[in-house]
């Protein structure tokens, strides 16, 4: 019993007195490297666009760690450990290779746990000269931990989450709720109440000052540039650079024509008058006399929950064009096919024909060009497609982009649609097809009302004179749109491209066929 005190008196290192042989009570702390895992097919590097933690801050498993952005989408990475963030190895805006370390996390492991660093013996002091550079003071002097599992902290996206800095601020619960709803950090709001307490008026004044500051910054006039400025390509634009270089491997076949959207335009306005209520914004829902009697009175009807970002006021032409295009793709298996290139010269490439029509949409966003995919377009209604397009546009407009692998799967569409006419007044374009982007791409021009004097409006009368009907007065006013196709000429023949477009024309210019096909 006197041996242990005697060792302390003769100068034995104090660290020995902290060690215990029972791993059920005592823990040991080690440093874990957290590496960037493979987040998608073909992705070798990502840009760290946002860290959700800081050095020395605690973190629990599944808490958001950082947000990275690849060529395809942005992904939130969560922590696999419970512990303390010791160091961030990659700064925001820097590029991290797949497999490289992102940060160091200090975790507590029990003795004997697999992968734990071997600790010094209780009777033999660990030599200081052999200390690992990743070891911390707690590894030499482990401290006891309380028995039982520690309470997990709330996820930052939880409505009840309060940051440590905001928790120290004096404020009433109603003020905290108001600030959280407005997205204001209470720690940054100067309090004018008793003892520095933050009042609701302080939060409102802070929001007003931030708005005024933003307006002043927007009104600053940039002076004349005096010299050259070198601008490095952003992550997304550099991805576009590499994709366009690869596109030179594909022999393109172009085909352009015009579509008559006049019948489709009449149908669009009729369909807009009957948008299902769950797709409408709450402010646009009008109670009718038929709604006074509930359809759920006899048996509960399942209520469809649609996020606000997927609700809309009226239909546009694009979802109807996608629906008609999917009908043509059902008739043409070639345009539902994706190319599987050969791994070596001795093996032939193959085509995989899909059962449904998967169409990608070229989406121009503040952070670059993306191509999210709408799968099974042929099995969705026009209202479903309009809602899907609205939601994708909302995600793409966020900075950073909120498009995820769910919207941009590894296997994209077999046809890509670029609605370039929504931006410019051009009629035709020359879209570029990239490897992995399907077998064809189409650019939609701006729809324009024109005076059509086509040959089918004229005829030869009894005297052999070339005349027109009096009611037409030499032509008709029609809504026309130019379309420009580019196909992969390695697998799509020119005649097949032209015939497919004519098949699509048959659905666009006779939209009543959609009704017949659904009956």
Secondary structure, DSSP 8 states (H G I E B T S, - for coil): --HHHHHHHTT--GGGGG--S-TTTBEEEEEEEEE----STT--EEEEEEES--TT-EE-TTSEEEEEE-SS-EEEEE-SS-EEEEEE-S-TT-EEETTSEEEEEEEEEETT-TT------SSS---GGG--TT--HHHHS--B--SS-------TTSTT---HHHHTS-B-HHHHHHHHHHT--GGGS---SGGG-B-HHHHHHHHHHHHHHHHHHHT-------S-------HHHHHHHHHHHHHTTS-EEEEEEEEE-HHHHHHHHHHHTT--GGGS-GGG----GGGGS-TTTTS--------GGG--SS--HHHHHHHHHHHHHHH-GGGGEEEE--SSTTS--EEEE-SS--EEEEEEETTEEEEEEE--GGGS-HHHHHHHHHHHHHHHHSSS----TTTS-SS--SEEEE-GGGTS--S-------TTS-SEEEEE---EEEEE--GGGEEE-TTS-EEE-TTTTT-EEEEEEEEEEEEETTT--HHHHHHHHHHHHHHHTTTHHHHHHH-
